[in-house]
């Protein structure tokens, strides 16, 4: 079952035209419009746009294989860690 909410606003005035907090408040007393969320989906369009502006294509492939960067001259070698690996190690 998909649970979602939507807020529709007037672009020029900022007036709220519609507010649907969920599928049915009688059964699910939770307002998805007011729910706190992680910011990941908020900044993805900016990351995607920056990649496109720098010559990347939506079909470019990036491996999830761990990689260590030796080019750092003023500090230790860097190996990025995924969130899942950080939690399990």
N, CA and C atoms as an extended XYZ file, in Angstrom:
267
Properties=species:S:1:pos:R:3:atomname:S:1:resname:S:1:resid:I:1 pbc="F F F"
N         0.846       -1.171        0.000 N   UNK     1
C         0.000        0.000        0.000 CA  UNK     1
C         0.893        1.236        0.000 C   UNK     1
N         0.633        2.139       -0.904 N   UNK     2
C         1.400        3.375       -1.008 CA  UNK     2
C         0.807        4.422       -0.074 C   UNK     2
N         1.640        4.986        0.770 N   UNK     3
C         1.223        6.084        1.639 CA  UNK     3
C         1.967        7.325        1.205 C   UNK     3
N         1.236        8.365        0.878 N   UNK     4
C         1.867        9.594        0.401 CA  UNK     4
C         1.000       10.782        0.769 C   UNK     4
N         1.585       11.950        0.727 N   UNK     5
C         0.859       13.187        0.960 CA  UNK     5
C         1.264       14.206       -0.085 C   UNK     5
N         0.449       15.254       -0.219 N   UNK     6
C         0.746       16.296       -1.191 CA  UNK     6
C         0.256       17.638       -0.668 C   UNK     6
N         1.027       18.668       -0.925 N   UNK     7
C         0.628       20.041       -0.644 CA  UNK     7
C         0.689       20.787       -1.968 C   UNK     7
N        -0.420       21.429       -2.348 N   UNK     8
C        -0.479       22.197       -3.588 CA  UNK     8
C        -0.543       23.670       -3.212 C   UNK     8
N         0.391       24.469       -3.770 N   UNK     9
C         0.462       25.879       -3.411 CA  UNK     9
C         0.354       26.758       -4.653 C   UNK     9
N        -0.181       27.950       -4.460 N   UNK    10
C        -0.226       28.962       -5.514 CA  UNK    10
C         1.194       29.497       -5.683 C   UNK    10
N         1.710       29.426       -6.886 N   UNK    11
C         3.092       29.787       -7.148 CA  UNK    11
C         3.389       31.257       -6.827 C   UNK    11
N         2.506       32.150       -7.181 N   UNK    12
C         2.774       33.581       -7.008 CA  UNK    12
C         2.586       34.062       -5.575 C   UNK    12
N         1.591       33.517       -4.873 N   UNK    13
C         1.272       34.024       -3.531 CA  UNK    13
C         1.734       33.113       -2.409 C   UNK    13
N         1.967       31.844       -2.712 N   UNK    14
C         2.333       30.896       -1.671 CA  UNK    14
C         1.137       30.363       -0.904 C   UNK    14
N        -0.058       30.724       -1.339 N   UNK    15
C        -1.271       30.258       -0.659 CA  UNK    15
C        -1.441       28.753       -0.860 C   UNK    15
N        -1.844       28.060        0.196 N   UNK    16
C        -2.079       26.623        0.115 CA  UNK    16
C        -3.434       26.382       -0.541 C   UNK    16
N        -3.430       25.678       -1.653 N   UNK    17
C        -4.655       25.371       -2.401 CA  UNK    17
C        -5.233       24.023       -1.988 C   UNK    17
N        -4.375       23.060       -1.682 N   UNK    18
C        -4.834       21.735       -1.266 CA  UNK    18
C        -3.791       21.111       -0.354 C   UNK    18
N        -4.263       20.313        0.599 N   UNK    19
C        -3.390       19.625        1.537 CA  UNK    19
C        -3.989       18.255        1.777 C   UNK    19
N        -3.324       17.236        1.284 N   UNK    20
C        -3.773       15.858        1.506 CA  UNK    20
C        -2.646       15.157        2.249 C   UNK    20
N        -2.873       14.883        3.523 N   UNK    21
C        -1.815       14.340        4.376 CA  UNK    21
C        -1.645       12.836        4.298 C   UNK    21
N        -2.562       12.147        3.669 N   UNK    22
C        -2.459       10.689        3.583 CA  UNK    22
C        -3.662       10.103        2.876 C   UNK    22
N        -3.789        8.779        2.949 N   UNK    23
C        -4.846        8.130        2.188 CA  UNK    23
C        -6.214        8.209        2.854 C   UNK    23
N        -6.303        8.077        4.175 N   UNK    24
C        -7.596        8.160        4.864 CA  UNK    24
C        -7.342        8.373        6.345 C   UNK    24
N        -7.614        9.567        6.819 N   UNK    25
C        -7.313        9.929        8.201 CA  UNK    25
C        -8.117        9.098        9.206 C   UNK    25
N        -9.251        8.551        8.789 N   UNK    26
C       -10.032        7.720        9.706 CA  UNK    26
C        -9.257        6.480       10.133 C   UNK    26
N        -8.424        5.963        9.250 N   UNK    27
C        -7.695        4.732        9.530 CA  UNK    27
C        -6.203        4.954        9.784 C   UNK    27
N        -5.637        5.969        9.166 N   UNK    28
C        -4.217        6.272        9.316 CA  UNK    28
C        -4.072        7.710        9.779 C   UNK    28
N        -3.986        7.914       11.073 N   UNK    29
C        -3.926        9.262       11.636 CA  UNK    29
C        -2.478        9.770       11.630 C   UNK    29
N        -1.979        9.947       10.434 N   UNK    30
C        -0.605       10.400       10.240 CA  UNK    30
C        -0.583       11.325        9.039 C   UNK    30
N        -0.002       12.497        9.199 N   UNK    31
C         0.057       13.487        8.127 CA  UNK    31
C         1.412       13.406        7.441 C   UNK    31
N         1.449       12.828        6.250 N   UNK    32
C         2.703       12.659        5.523 CA  UNK    32
C         3.284       13.987        5.043 C   UNK    32
N         2.482       15.022        4.959 N   UNK    33
C         3.004       16.338        4.569 CA  UNK    33
C         3.853       16.945        5.680 C   UNK    33
N         3.569       16.589        6.909 N   UNK    34
C         4.301       17.129        8.047 CA  UNK    34
C         5.390       16.181        8.549 C   UNK    34
N         5.527       15.028        7.919 N   UNK    35
C         6.495       14.029        8.367 CA  UNK    35
C         7.917       14.516        8.142 C   UNK    35
N         8.771       14.253        9.103 N   UNK    36
C        10.184       14.597        8.905 CA  UNK    36
C        10.798       13.539        7.997 C   UNK    36
N        11.625       13.994        7.087 N   UNK    37
C        12.222       13.101        6.097 CA  UNK    37
C        13.722       13.341        6.017 C   UNK    37
N        14.398       12.351        5.475 N   UNK    38
C        15.808       12.540        5.188 CA  UNK    38
C        15.928       13.451        3.976 C   UNK    38
N        17.014       14.161        3.881 N   UNK    39
C        17.168       15.160        2.825 CA  UNK    39
C        17.612       14.591        1.491 C   UNK    39
N        17.884       13.304        1.418 N   UNK    40
C        18.422       12.707        0.199 CA  UNK    40
C        17.664       13.056       -1.061 C   UNK    40
N        16.364       12.876       -1.050 N   UNK    41
C        15.587       13.130       -2.257 CA  UNK    41
C        15.477       14.619       -2.564 C   UNK    41
N        15.722       15.457       -1.593 N   UNK    42
C        15.637       16.893       -1.815 CA  UNK    42
C        16.795       17.394       -2.670 C   UNK    42
N        17.984       16.899       -2.428 N   UNK    43
C        19.127       17.440       -3.172 CA  UNK    43
C        19.534       16.598       -4.376 C   UNK    43
N        18.888       15.460       -4.619 N   UNK    44
C        19.238       14.641       -5.786 CA  UNK    44
C        19.141       15.409       -7.107 C   UNK    44
N        18.090       16.190       -7.345 N   UNK    45
C        18.031       16.919       -8.625 CA  UNK    45
C        19.231       17.842       -8.839 C   UNK    45
N        19.754       18.429       -7.775 N   UNK    46
C        20.906       19.314       -7.901 CA  UNK    46
C        22.165       18.521       -8.240 C   UNK    46
N        22.316       17.344       -7.646 N   UNK    47
C        23.464       16.485       -7.938 CA  UNK    47
C        23.388       16.004       -9.387 C   UNK    47
N        22.190       15.565       -9.802 N   UNK    48
C        22.017       15.097      -11.175 CA  UNK    48
C        22.293       16.224      -12.173 C   UNK    48
N        21.800       17.419      -11.897 N   UNK    49
C        22.026       18.546      -12.800 CA  UNK    49
C        23.515       18.878      -12.892 C   UNK    49
N        24.204       18.881      -11.761 N   UNK    50
C        25.643       19.165      -11.770 CA  UNK    50
C        26.390       18.136      -12.610 C   UNK    50
N        25.987       16.871      -12.507 N   UNK    51
C        26.635       15.827      -13.311 CA  UNK    51
C        26.384       16.061      -14.798 C   UNK    51
N        25.144       16.371      -15.159 N   UNK    52
C        24.825       16.618      -16.568 CA  UNK    52
C        25.587       17.821      -17.105 C   UNK    52
N        25.693       18.872      -16.294 N   UNK    53
C        26.412       20.074      -16.720 CA  UNK    53
C        27.920       19.816      -16.879 C   UNK    53
N        28.411       18.767      -16.225 N   UNK    54
C        29.830       18.434      -16.316 CA  UNK    54
C        30.106       17.304      -17.294 C   UNK    54
N        29.145       17.055      -18.185 N   UNK    55
C        29.388       16.120      -19.272 CA  UNK    55
C        28.978       14.683      -19.040 C   UNK    55
N        28.401       14.374      -17.881 N   UNK    56
C        27.962       13.003      -17.644 CA  UNK    56
C        26.619       12.766      -18.321 C   UNK    56
N        26.362       11.529      -18.668 N   UNK    57
C        25.120       11.129      -19.321 CA  UNK    57
C        24.282       10.325      -18.331 C   UNK    57
N        22.969       10.339      -18.460 N   UNK    58
C        22.132        9.508      -17.574 CA  UNK    58
C        22.433        8.016      -17.708 C   UNK    58
N        23.108        7.621      -18.787 N   UNK    59
C        23.422        6.208      -18.976 CA  UNK    59
C        24.838        5.847      -18.545 C   UNK    59
N        25.612        6.800      -18.021 N   UNK    60
C        26.959        6.494      -17.540 CA  UNK    60
C        26.881        5.547      -16.345 C   UNK    60
N        27.815        4.604      -16.281 N   UNK    61
C        27.843        3.597      -15.221 CA  UNK    61
C        28.956        3.919      -14.235 C   UNK    61
N        28.642        3.801      -12.956 N   UNK    62
C        29.629        3.979      -11.901 CA  UNK    62
C        29.600        2.737      -11.023 C   UNK    62
N        30.728        2.078      -10.909 N   UNK    63
C        30.815        0.855      -10.128 CA  UNK    63
C        30.707        1.172       -8.640 C   UNK    63
N        30.087        0.271       -7.908 N   UNK    64
C        29.984        0.413       -6.453 CA  UNK    64
C        31.178       -0.237       -5.755 C   UNK    64
N        32.165       -0.654       -6.556 N   UNK    65
C        33.348       -1.289       -5.997 CA  UNK    65
C        34.135       -0.298       -5.142 C   UNK    65
N        34.625       -0.771       -4.002 N   UNK    66
C        35.395        0.093       -3.114 CA  UNK    66
C        36.658        0.564       -3.807 C   UNK    66
N        36.997        1.834       -3.632 N   UNK    67
C        38.168        2.415       -4.277 CA  UNK    67
C        38.906        3.277       -3.264 C   UNK    67
N        40.222        3.161       -3.231 N   UNK    68
C        41.045        3.989       -2.352 CA  UNK    68
C        41.724        5.049       -3.204 C   UNK    68
N        41.679        6.276       -2.726 N   UNK    69
C        42.250        7.407       -3.454 CA  UNK    69
C        43.620        7.729       -2.864 C   UNK    69
N        44.674        7.542       -3.670 N   UNK    70
C        46.039        7.788       -3.227 CA  UNK    70
C        46.515        9.193       -3.547 C   UNK    70
N        45.725        9.952       -4.306 N   UNK    71
C        46.179       11.251       -4.791 CA  UNK    71
C        46.247       12.325       -3.699 C   UNK    71
N        45.737       12.026       -2.521 N   UNK    72
C        45.709       13.035       -1.457 CA  UNK    72
C        47.139       13.293       -0.992 C   UNK    72
N        47.567       14.537       -1.059 N   UNK    73
C        48.954       14.859       -0.723 CA  UNK    73
C        49.121       15.376        0.699 C   UNK    73
N        48.058       15.890        1.293 N   UNK    74
C        48.204       16.503        2.610 CA  UNK    74
C        47.488       15.718        3.710 C   UNK    74
N        47.303       14.440        3.512 N   UNK    75
C        46.637       13.646        4.531 CA  UNK    75
C        46.703       12.177        4.212 C   UNK    75
N        45.999       11.382        5.010 N   UNK    76
C        46.027        9.930        4.788 CA  UNK    76
C        45.249        9.536        3.533 C   UNK    76
N        45.475        8.315        3.091 N   UNK    77
C        44.713        7.786        1.969 CA  UNK    77
C        43.242        7.751        2.354 C   UNK    77
N        42.369        7.913        1.376 N   UNK    78
C        40.935        7.974        1.655 CA  UNK    78
C        40.212        6.825        0.971 C   UNK    78
N        39.382        6.128        1.738 N   UNK    79
C        38.527        5.073        1.200 CA  UNK    79
C        37.108        5.349        1.662 C   UNK    79
N        36.233        5.830        0.768 N   UNK    80
C        34.847        6.088        1.149 CA  UNK    80
C        34.168        4.804        1.625 C   UNK    80
N        33.266        4.939        2.572 N   UNK    81
C        32.546        3.804        3.139 CA  UNK    81
C        31.059        4.025        2.936 C   UNK    81
N        30.360        2.988        2.489 N   UNK    82
C        28.911        3.090        2.337 CA  UNK    82
C        28.251        3.093        3.702 C   UNK    82
N        27.028        3.573        3.757 N   UNK    83
C        26.291        3.591        5.027 CA  UNK    83
C        26.086        2.208        5.576 C   UNK    83
N        25.791        1.232        4.728 N   UNK    84
C        25.584       -0.129        5.187 CA  UNK    84
C        26.863       -0.705        5.782 C   UNK    84
N        27.987       -0.459        5.125 N   UNK    85
C        29.248       -0.970        5.639 CA  UNK    85
C        29.629       -0.281        6.943 C   UNK    85
N        29.344        1.006        7.070 N   UNK    86
C        29.671        1.727        8.294 CA  UNK    86
C        28.890        1.180        9.481 C   UNK    86
N        27.664        0.760        9.244 N   UNK    87
C        26.829        0.232       10.325 CA  UNK    87
C        27.273       -1.164       10.731 C   UNK    87
N        27.712       -1.964        9.775 N   UNK    88
C        28.050       -3.361       10.057 CA  UNK    88
C        29.489       -3.565       10.493 C   UNK    88
N        30.319       -2.531       10.414 N   UNK    89
C        31.730       -2.711       10.815 CA  UNK    89
C        31.987       -2.088       12.155 C   UNK    89
